[in-house]
C-alpha cells in the first residue's frame, strides 16, 4: 500500500495546502518498506494539482494534519482516502495507518478565498487547521 503524507522536517506538515514536499511511503506487512519524497513546491494551494500529483504516484490514502474543504474535495474526487488530524513522525504515522489505528479527526480548515489568493487568519477552537494539540 502507498500512503502520501505532507512532510516538513520528517514530521507531518500540519497544513496540507502549504506543503512543499510529500513523502510517498510504501507499507508492507504493517512496516515501511520504502519511501520517497516528491516536490510540490510549484503546486502549493493548487488543490487539483496536488490531487493529481498524488494520484499519479498511485497512493491509496493521504494522511495529514489539517486541510481546507476544496483540497479535501479534490483528493476525494480522485478516489483517495483522506485521514486528517495526524501528527508526528511520518514512519510512525504510516505504520499506525497500516494497522488501522488512525481515525480521521475531521480537521477541515475554514479558509476565506478571495480573488487575489488566499488569506489565512487564525483558527478558533481545538479542531482548526491541524497542529492544535499536536505534541512532538
Secondary structure, DSSP 8 states (H G I E B T S, - for coil): -EEEEEEETTEE-SBGGG-SEEEEEEEETTEEEEEEEEE-GGGTT-HHHHHHHHHHTT-SEEE-SBEEHHHHHHHHHTT-EEE-S--SBHHHHHHHHHTT-------EE--EEETTEEE-----STTSSS-TT---
